[in-house]
């Protein structure tokens, strides 16, 4: 074993009894901050997709309104056509 390795091992043995209990107390606090950074990163990653989804909902809603309007117009036209055909049938039946 090299002299540097001996010094490193001796330093660990001296510092460990003080550093380990300190690290056990400090580590959860540090972890809270890193969790906040992860949350922030996740939010910045998800925010554009949420905004996109909200815009898509509005676009789909407008498209559904347009389609409903077109269908209602077509139904009204077909009902008028059916009424005309019924009148024509009624006139034929009277003759």
Secondary structure, DSSP 8 states (H G I E B T S, - for coil): --HHHHHHHHHHHHHHHHHHHHHHHHHHHHHHHHHHHHHHHHHHHHHHHHHHHHHHHHHHHHHHHHHHHHHHHHHHHHHHHHHHHHHHHHHHHH-
